[in-house]
């Protein structure tokens, strides 16, 4: 029984107008009206990210085979379902193909909407987009794949609606006290909810389930999205967002001639075999439709009753130096099992993304071990096509419970930066990117060194054992800085004087830090003024404050002088 085809059934929640009204739409409707819709607006931002990547996988597949006019490129043969039956072997043809991809992207951007070929491709694969199906269920396996002889237990792990719904995330051992649903309704899912959470669960899974394929041990996946510091670029509407993240020509040369292989073009059995083959992903459509679990949903599921599905762990995909992934921040590992390699760096809860500006925007550097996200490199590539453009850089990660035996997803880490594309891509030696990055590090230094020294002094005067006072006040200071810094960054324009604008921020920073320090002094008690004797000298609130003012003025004065000299 085939039910709920995602091409025609509404399931993707989008904002449809300036008033912020949302509506569930089908894949067909989304691609037809992407230039009208504002953005994806599902249940959570992690869910939106998972859905966005599936939409991008469709576009990567289509426009790797067809140009903006819907005509095949002619560099390889396509079968009746538009699937390549040959590869590009000639270097000259490859160069022409790469140029054609750039021209396709440019033509699509200038047109401002998606052509009919997207719909034609979906029609060719219509039978692979059923949420419920006995042969080709979307993002799932068939019942035979999870037969007892294929797994290490008598039966697959059971997962219920309250487990897969990340608004609840309730396990069998722990009740979610602040659930948005009653106890009776926690495991209920509509078909559209099921489709959205299915994609999310494949990306953000954890390790609390136990069943694996075969008897040989392997490192199971927590969900690829669970392990990355996701970033993507948001435009003025959904069409622009999809286009800005559509990396038609990958910046890594080894992926120039790879064919796009989304999961729906293969049977579930073929997918499982691929995961155990040891072959790494080499195409974005495959990576964006990666599975962490072999999931089986009974095609006869009654959605009026509590939802239940069954899962088995799949192997983890490569993390070290997996630069196929363009939508993550990278960290260089000095030690540990991934020593001397780059791995994805997750975002931290309650830590604004501007504090990672250098990791995001600075170009690759061997000495600094810096690795720039591929999506930012792509922005530099398409910069001539889009011109002077204000965009939003969104960051999204999933926080875990800290338990290495389960890694249960517990909270989102999300943030955004508004910035002009000419600023974000100006990586010259004296350009905006290195100067903003230096300013970010200076700002963090004022908080982490100068302001923290004041707090540490107060802590010593009050004989406080815990570091909670200092950490909470530092956290509060970052909170006070976040909005002003974001406003400053979003207001930068390519023609502005970097010296003047950076000096402007330093003045703002000084006012914020001084105001908070003065508040601490204002709230000081008698003990703070009595103080303590440290190395034969009285140390009280007045002396540590005066020391703070001295170091703050010295630090900012030095920076002001550097700014005036044209250096940072």
C-alpha positions as CSV (number, residue, x, y, z in Angstrom):
1,X,0.0,0.0,0.0
2,X,1.4,3.4,-1.1
3,X,0.3,6.4,1.0
4,X,1.1,10.0,1.4
5,X,3.3,11.0,-1.5
6,X,5.5,13.9,-0.5
7,X,5.5,15.4,-4.0
8,X,1.8,16.2,-3.8
9,X,0.8,16.0,-0.1
10,X,1.5,19.1,2.0
11,X,4.1,18.5,4.7
12,X,6.7,21.2,4.6
13,X,5.9,24.2,6.8
14,X,6.8,27.5,5.3
15,X,6.1,31.2,5.9
16,X,4.0,32.4,3.1
17,X,3.8,36.2,3.5
18,X,5.2,39.2,5.3
19,X,2.7,38.7,8.2
20,X,4.5,35.5,9.2
21,X,1.6,33.2,8.4
22,X,2.6,29.6,7.9
23,X,1.3,26.9,5.7
24,X,2.1,23.3,4.9
25,X,3.0,22.7,1.3
26,X,4.1,19.8,-0.9
27,X,7.4,19.5,-2.7
28,X,5.7,20.4,-6.0
29,X,4.2,23.6,-4.5
30,X,7.4,24.5,-2.8
31,X,9.6,24.5,-5.9
32,X,6.9,26.2,-7.9
33,X,6.4,29.0,-5.4
34,X,9.8,29.2,-3.7
35,X,10.2,32.8,-4.8
36,X,7.0,33.7,-3.0
37,X,7.5,31.8,0.2
38,X,9.7,33.5,2.8
39,X,11.5,30.6,4.5
40,X,11.0,27.1,6.0
41,X,9.3,27.4,9.4
42,X,8.9,23.9,10.8
43,X,8.7,22.8,14.4
44,X,12.4,23.5,15.3
45,X,15.4,25.1,13.5
46,X,17.2,21.8,13.5
47,X,14.2,20.3,11.6
48,X,14.3,23.2,9.2
49,X,18.0,22.5,8.5
50,X,17.3,18.8,7.9
51,X,14.5,19.6,5.5
52,X,16.5,22.3,3.7
53,X,19.3,19.8,2.9
54,X,16.8,17.4,1.4
55,X,15.5,20.2,-0.8
56,X,19.0,21.1,-1.8
57,X,19.7,17.4,-2.6
58,X,16.8,17.5,-5.2
59,X,18.2,20.7,-6.7
60,X,21.8,19.4,-6.8
61,X,20.6,16.2,-8.6
62,X,18.5,18.1,-11.1
63,X,20.9,20.8,-12.0
64,X,23.9,18.5,-12.2
65,X,22.1,16.9,-15.1
66,X,20.1,19.7,-16.7
67,X,20.7,23.4,-17.3
68,X,18.4,26.3,-16.3
69,X,16.4,25.8,-19.5
70,X,15.7,22.1,-18.7
71,X,18.0,20.8,-21.3
72,X,20.5,17.9,-20.5
73,X,24.2,19.0,-20.6
74,X,25.2,16.4,-23.1
75,X,28.4,15.4,-21.4
76,X,27.0,12.1,-20.3
77,X,24.0,9.9,-21.2
78,X,20.8,9.8,-19.1
79,X,18.3,7.0,-18.9
80,X,14.5,7.3,-19.0
81,X,14.5,8.4,-15.3
82,X,17.1,11.1,-15.9
83,X,19.8,9.1,-14.2
84,X,23.4,9.2,-15.7
85,X,24.5,6.0,-17.4
86,X,28.0,7.3,-18.2
87,X,30.6,9.6,-16.6
88,X,32.8,12.5,-17.9
89,X,36.3,11.1,-18.7
90,X,37.7,13.8,-20.9
91,X,39.4,16.7,-19.1
92,X,38.3,19.2,-21.7
93,X,34.7,18.1,-21.3
94,X,35.0,18.4,-17.6
95,X,36.2,22.0,-17.8
96,X,33.2,22.7,-20.1
97,X,30.9,21.0,-17.7
98,X,32.1,23.0,-14.8
99,X,31.6,26.2,-16.7
100,X,28.1,25.1,-17.7
101,X,27.3,24.6,-14.0
102,X,28.3,28.1,-13.2
103,X,26.2,29.4,-16.1
104,X,23.2,27.3,-14.9
105,X,23.5,28.9,-11.4
106,X,23.7,32.4,-12.8
107,X,20.8,31.8,-15.2
108,X,18.6,30.4,-12.3
109,X,19.5,33.4,-10.1
110,X,18.7,35.9,-12.8
111,X,15.4,34.2,-13.6
112,X,14.3,34.3,-9.9
113,X,12.3,31.0,-9.9
114,X,12.8,27.3,-10.6
115,X,12.1,25.9,-14.0
116,X,9.7,23.0,-14.9
117,X,12.5,20.5,-15.1
118,X,12.5,20.2,-11.3
119,X,8.9,19.1,-11.4
120,X,9.6,16.8,-14.3
121,X,12.4,15.1,-12.3
122,X,10.1,14.6,-9.3
123,X,7.5,13.0,-11.6
124,X,10.1,10.5,-12.9
125,X,10.8,9.4,-9.3
126,X,7.3,9.7,-8.0
127,X,7.2,6.2,-6.7
128,X,10.2,6.9,-4.4
129,X,8.5,9.7,-2.5
130,X,5.8,7.8,-0.7
131,X,6.1,8.2,3.1
132,X,4.4,4.8,3.5
133,X,5.2,2.1,1.0
134,X,6.1,-1.6,0.9
135,X,8.8,-1.3,-1.8
136,X,10.4,2.2,-1.7
137,X,9.4,4.1,1.5
138,X,11.0,7.5,1.6
139,X,14.2,7.7,3.8
140,X,13.3,4.2,5.2
141,X,13.9,0.5,4.7
142,X,11.5,-2.3,4.0
143,X,10.6,-5.0,6.6
144,X,12.8,-7.7,5.0
145,X,15.9,-5.5,5.6
146,X,15.4,-5.8,9.4
147,X,14.8,-9.6,9.4
148,X,16.2,-11.4,12.5
149,X,19.0,-13.0,10.6
150,X,20.3,-9.6,9.6
151,X,20.6,-8.1,13.1
152,X,22.2,-8.9,16.5
153,X,19.0,-9.0,18.5
154,X,15.7,-10.8,18.1
155,X,14.0,-7.6,17.0
156,X,14.8,-4.0,16.0
157,X,14.6,-1.2,18.5
158,X,11.2,0.3,18.9
159,X,10.9,4.1,18.6
160,X,7.7,6.0,19.5
161,X,6.3,9.4,18.6
162,X,7.4,10.9,21.8
163,X,11.0,9.8,21.0
164,X,11.2,11.0,17.5
165,X,9.4,14.3,18.2
166,X,12.2,16.6,19.4
167,X,9.7,18.9,21.0
168,X,9.3,16.2,23.6
169,X,12.3,13.8,23.3
170,X,11.0,11.5,26.0
171,X,12.8,8.2,26.6
172,X,11.4,5.1,28.1
173,X,13.2,5.8,31.4
174,X,12.6,9.6,31.8
175,X,9.4,11.5,31.5
176,X,9.4,14.9,29.8
177,X,7.8,17.1,32.4
178,X,7.2,20.2,30.2
179,X,5.9,18.5,27.1
180,X,3.7,20.5,24.8
181,X,1.3,17.6,24.7
182,X,-0.6,15.6,27.2
183,X,0.5,12.1,28.3
184,X,-2.2,10.6,26.0
185,X,-1.1,12.5,23.0
186,X,2.7,12.4,23.3
187,X,3.2,9.7,20.7
188,X,0.6,10.9,18.2
189,X,2.0,12.2,14.9
190,X,0.2,13.4,11.8
191,X,1.6,12.2,8.5
192,X,3.1,15.6,7.8
193,X,4.7,15.7,11.2
194,X,6.0,12.2,10.7
195,X,7.7,13.2,7.4
196,X,9.4,16.2,9.0
197,X,10.6,14.4,12.1
198,X,11.7,11.4,10.1
199,X,14.3,13.6,8.3
200,X,15.2,15.2,11.6
201,X,15.7,11.9,13.3
202,X,18.0,10.7,10.6
203,X,20.2,13.8,11.1
204,X,20.0,14.0,14.9
205,X,19.7,10.6,16.5
206,X,22.0,9.8,19.5
207,X,23.1,6.3,20.6
208,X,20.5,5.2,23.1
209,X,19.2,2.4,20.9
210,X,21.1,-1.0,20.9
211,X,20.3,-3.0,17.8
212,X,22.9,-3.3,15.1
213,X,23.4,-5.2,11.8
214,X,25.3,-8.5,12.1
215,X,27.5,-9.5,14.9
216,X,30.6,-7.6,14.0
217,X,31.1,-4.3,16.0
218,X,31.2,-1.0,14.2
219,X,31.0,2.6,15.2
220,X,27.4,3.6,14.9
221,X,26.2,7.0,13.7
222,X,24.7,9.6,16.1
223,X,23.4,11.4,13.0
224,X,25.7,13.4,10.8
225,X,23.9,16.7,11.5
226,X,24.2,16.0,15.3
227,X,28.0,16.2,14.9
228,X,28.4,19.3,12.9
229,X,28.2,23.1,13.5
230,X,25.7,23.7,10.8
231,X,25.7,27.0,8.9
232,X,23.7,28.2,6.0
233,X,22.9,31.4,4.2
234,X,19.4,32.9,4.2
235,X,18.2,35.2,1.5
236,X,15.1,37.4,1.1
237,X,12.9,34.5,0.1
238,X,13.1,30.7,0.0
239,X,14.2,30.6,-3.6
240,X,17.2,32.8,-2.8
241,X,18.0,30.8,0.3
242,X,18.0,27.6,-1.7
243,X,20.1,29.2,-4.5
244,X,22.7,30.7,-2.1
245,X,23.3,27.3,-0.6
246,X,23.3,25.4,-3.9
247,X,27.0,24.7,-4.4
248,X,26.7,23.4,-8.0
249,X,30.5,23.3,-8.3
250,X,32.2,22.0,-5.2
251,X,35.3,24.0,-4.1
252,X,37.2,20.8,-3.5
253,X,38.5,19.6,-6.9
254,X,38.2,15.9,-6.1
255,X,34.4,16.3,-6.2
256,X,34.3,18.1,-9.6
257,X,33.2,15.2,-11.7
258,X,31.2,13.1,-9.1
259,X,27.6,12.2,-9.9
260,X,24.8,13.2,-7.5
261,X,23.4,10.1,-5.8
262,X,20.4,10.9,-3.5
263,X,19.1,8.1,-1.4
264,X,15.7,7.8,-3.3
265,X,17.4,6.7,-6.5
266,X,18.4,3.4,-4.7
267,X,16.6,0.6,-3.0
268,X,16.9,0.4,0.8
269,X,18.9,-2.8,0.5
270,X,21.4,-1.1,-1.8
271,X,21.6,1.8,0.7
272,X,22.5,-0.6,3.6
273,X,25.1,-2.3,1.4
274,X,26.6,1.0,0.6
275,X,26.9,2.0,4.3
276,X,28.8,-1.2,5.0
277,X,31.0,-1.0,1.9
278,X,33.5,1.4,3.5
279,X,33.2,3.9,0.6
280,X,33.1,7.6,1.6
281,X,30.5,9.9,0.2
282,X,31.7,11.9,-2.8
283,X,28.6,13.9,-3.7
284,X,26.4,16.4,-1.9
285,X,23.0,14.8,-2.8
286,X,24.2,11.6,-1.1
287,X,25.6,13.4,1.9
288,X,22.5,15.5,2.3
289,X,20.3,12.4,2.3
290,X,22.5,10.4,4.6
291,X,20.9,8.0,7.0
292,X,21.9,7.3,10.6
293,X,19.4,4.5,11.0
294,X,17.6,1.9,9.0
295,X,14.1,2.9,9.9
296,X,11.0,0.8,9.2
297,X,7.5,2.3,9.4
298,X,4.7,-0.1,8.8
299,X,2.9,1.0,5.6
300,X,-0.4,0.3,7.4
301,X,0.3,2.6,10.3
302,X,-2.8,4.1,11.8
303,X,-1.9,7.8,12.5
304,X,-5.0,8.1,14.8
305,X,-3.1,5.9,17.3
306,X,0.3,6.2,19.0
307,X,3.1,6.2,16.4
308,X,5.7,3.5,16.4
309,X,8.6,2.6,14.1
310,X,11.6,0.2,14.3
311,X,15.2,1.1,13.9
312,X,18.7,-0.5,13.5
313,X,22.0,1.4,13.7
314,X,24.0,2.2,10.6
315,X,27.8,3.0,10.6
316,X,29.1,6.4,11.2
317,X,30.4,8.3,8.1
318,X,33.8,9.8,7.9
319,X,34.4,12.8,10.1
320,X,38.1,13.6,9.8
321,X,38.9,16.0,6.9
322,X,35.5,15.3,5.3
323,X,35.6,18.5,3.3
324,X,32.8,17.4,1.1
325,X,30.5,18.9,3.8
326,X,30.2,22.7,3.0
327,X,27.8,23.6,5.8
328,X,29.8,23.4,8.9
329,X,32.5,25.1,11.0
330,X,35.8,23.2,11.3
331,X,38.2,22.7,14.1
332,X,41.8,21.5,14.0
333,X,42.6,18.8,16.5
334,X,46.0,19.1,18.2
335,X,45.5,15.8,20.1
336,X,43.1,12.9,20.5
337,X,41.9,10.2,18.0
338,X,41.5,12.8,15.3
339,X,44.9,14.4,15.9
340,X,46.3,16.5,13.0
341,X,43.0,16.5,11.2
342,X,40.0,18.8,10.9
343,X,36.6,17.7,12.2
344,X,33.3,19.5,12.4
345,X,32.9,21.9,15.3
346,X,29.5,22.1,17.0
347,X,28.1,25.4,18.1
348,X,27.8,26.1,21.8
349,X,24.5,26.8,23.5
350,X,24.4,30.5,24.7
351,X,27.4,31.4,22.7
352,X,26.7,33.8,19.8
353,X,28.0,32.9,16.4
354,X,29.9,36.2,16.0
355,X,32.5,34.8,18.5
356,X,33.3,32.2,15.8
357,X,33.6,34.8,13.0
358,X,37.2,33.9,12.2
359,X,36.5,30.2,11.9
360,X,33.7,31.1,9.5
361,X,35.1,33.8,7.4
362,X,38.9,33.6,7.3
363,X,40.4,31.7,4.3
364,X,42.3,28.5,4.6
365,X,45.7,28.8,6.2
366,X,48.1,25.9,6.8
367,X,50.1,27.7,9.5
368,X,47.0,28.7,11.5
369,X,45.3,25.4,10.7
370,X,42.3,27.4,9.6
371,X,39.7,25.6,7.4
372,X,36.9,27.8,5.9
373,X,33.4,26.4,5.5
374,X,32.8,25.5,1.8
375,X,29.6,27.5,1.8
376,X,31.6,30.7,2.5
377,X,34.1,29.8,-0.3
378,X,31.0,29.3,-2.6
379,X,29.8,32.8,-1.6
380,X,33.0,34.3,-2.9
381,X,32.5,32.3,-6.2
382,X,29.0,33.7,-6.8
383,X,29.7,37.2,-5.5
384,X,30.0,38.6,-9.1
385,X,26.6,37.2,-9.9
386,X,24.7,38.6,-6.9
387,X,26.4,41.9,-6.4
388,X,25.8,44.1,-3.3
389,X,23.5,41.8,-1.2
390,X,22.5,41.7,2.5
391,X,22.3,38.2,3.7
392,X,21.8,36.3,7.0
393,X,24.2,33.6,8.1
394,X,22.3,31.1,10.3
395,X,24.0,28.7,12.7
396,X,22.3,25.6,14.0
397,X,23.5,22.7,16.2
398,X,22.0,20.1,18.6
399,X,23.2,19.9,22.2
400,X,23.6,16.4,23.7
401,X,23.0,15.2,27.3
402,X,26.8,14.7,27.9
403,X,26.4,11.0,28.4
404,X,28.8,9.2,26.1
405,X,26.7,6.0,26.2
406,X,23.5,7.6,24.8
407,X,24.2,11.1,23.5
408,X,20.6,12.0,23.7
409,X,19.6,15.3,21.8
410,X,18.4,17.7,24.4
411,X,18.5,21.3,23.1
412,X,19.3,23.4,20.1
413,X,22.1,25.9,19.7
414,X,21.0,28.5,17.1
415,X,22.0,32.0,16.2
416,X,22.2,34.3,13.2
417,X,24.3,37.1,11.8
418,X,23.2,39.7,9.3
419,X,26.0,40.9,7.0
420,X,26.6,42.3,3.6
421,X,28.1,39.7,1.1
422,X,30.8,42.2,0.0
423,X,32.0,42.4,3.6
424,X,31.8,38.7,4.2
425,X,33.9,37.9,1.1
426,X,36.5,40.6,1.4
427,X,39.5,38.4,2.4
428,X,42.3,40.6,1.2
429,X,45.2,41.2,3.7
430,X,43.7,44.6,4.7
431,X,40.2,43.7,3.8
432,X,37.1,43.6,6.0
433,X,37.2,39.9,7.0
434,X,40.6,39.9,8.7
435,X,40.0,43.2,10.3
436,X,36.6,42.1,11.7
437,X,38.1,38.9,12.9
438,X,40.8,40.8,14.7
439,X,38.1,43.1,16.2
440,X,36.2,40.0,17.4
441,X,39.3,38.6,19.1
442,X,40.0,42.0,20.7
443,X,36.4,42.1,22.0
444,X,36.7,38.7,23.5
445,X,40.0,39.7,25.0
446,X,38.4,42.7,26.8
447,X,35.8,40.4,28.3
448,X,38.0,37.4,29.0
449,X,41.1,39.2,30.3
450,X,40.3,42.8,31.5
451,X,36.7,42.3,32.7
452,X,37.3,38.8,34.1
453,X,40.3,40.2,36.1
454,X,37.9,42.6,37.8
455,X,35.5,39.8,38.6
456,X,38.3,37.6,39.9
457,X,39.4,40.4,42.2
458,X,35.9,40.8,43.6
459,X,35.6,37.0,44.0
460,X,38.9,37.0,46.1
461,X,37.7,40.0,48.2
462,X,34.4,38.2,49.0
463,X,36.3,34.9,49.6
464,X,34.0,33.0,47.2
465,X,35.1,29.4,46.5
466,X,32.9,28.8,43.5
467,X,33.7,30.1,40.1
468,X,29.9,30.6,39.4
469,X,30.0,34.3,40.2
470,X,32.7,35.0,37.6
471,X,31.3,32.7,34.9
472,X,27.8,34.1,35.3
473,X,29.0,37.7,35.1
474,X,31.1,36.9,32.0
475,X,28.1,35.3,30.4
476,X,26.0,38.4,31.2
477,X,28.6,40.6,29.6
478,X,28.6,38.6,26.4
479,X,24.8,38.9,26.4
480,X,25.0,42.7,26.7
481,X,27.5,42.8,23.8
482,X,25.7,40.4,21.5
483,X,23.0,42.7,20.1
484,X,25.2,45.9,19.7
485,X,27.9,43.9,18.0
486,X,25.4,42.2,15.6
487,X,23.9,45.6,14.8
488,X,27.4,47.1,14.1
489,X,28.3,44.2,11.9
490,X,25.0,44.3,9.9
491,X,25.5,48.0,9.3
492,X,29.0,47.7,7.7
493,X,29.2,48.7,4.1
494,X,31.9,48.0,1.6
495,X,32.6,51.7,1.0
496,X,32.9,52.5,4.7
497,X,36.3,53.3,6.3
498,X,37.4,50.3,8.3
499,X,39.4,52.4,10.7
500,X,36.4,54.7,11.5
501,X,33.9,51.8,11.9
502,X,36.2,49.7,14.1
503,X,37.0,52.8,16.3
504,X,33.2,53.2,16.5
505,X,32.8,49.7,17.8
506,X,35.6,50.1,20.4
507,X,33.8,53.1,21.8
508,X,30.6,51.2,22.1
509,X,32.4,48.3,23.7
510,X,34.1,50.6,26.2
511,X,30.8,52.1,27.3
512,X,29.1,48.7,27.8
513,X,32.0,47.3,29.8
514,X,32.4,50.4,31.9
515,X,28.6,50.6,32.6
516,X,28.6,47.0,33.9
517,X,31.7,47.5,36.0
518,X,30.2,50.6,37.5
519,X,27.1,48.7,38.4
520,X,29.2,46.1,40.3
521,X,30.8,48.9,42.3
522,X,27.5,50.6,42.9
523,X,26.1,47.3,44.4
524,X,29.2,46.7,46.6
525,X,28.8,46.2,50.3
526,X,30.9,47.1,53.4
527,X,33.0,43.9,53.0
528,X,33.9,44.9,49.5
529,X,35.4,48.2,50.7
530,X,37.1,46.7,53.7
531,X,38.8,44.2,51.4
532,X,41.7,41.9,52.2
533,X,45.4,42.2,52.5
534,X,47.3,40.8,49.5
535,X,51.1,40.8,49.6
536,X,51.1,43.5,52.2
537,X,48.7,45.8,50.3
538,X,45.0,46.4,50.8
539,X,42.9,44.9,48.0
540,X,39.3,46.1,47.9
541,X,36.6,47.0,45.4
542,X,38.1,50.4,44.8
543,X,41.6,49.1,44.1
544,X,40.5,46.4,41.8
545,X,38.2,48.8,40.0
546,X,41.0,51.3,39.5
547,X,43.2,48.6,38.2
548,X,40.4,47.6,35.8
549,X,40.1,51.1,34.5
550,X,43.8,51.4,34.0
551,X,44.1,48.2,32.0
552,X,40.9,48.9,30.0
553,X,42.1,52.4,29.0
554,X,45.6,51.0,28.2
555,X,44.2,48.2,26.0
556,X,41.7,50.4,24.2
557,X,44.1,53.3,23.9
558,X,46.7,51.0,22.2
559,X,44.0,49.8,19.9
560,X,42.9,53.3,19.1
561,X,46.4,54.2,18.1
562,X,46.7,51.1,16.0
563,X,43.4,51.9,14.3
564,X,44.6,55.4,13.5
565,X,47.8,54.1,11.9
566,X,45.8,51.9,9.6
567,X,46.7,48.6,11.4
568,X,44.8,46.3,13.6
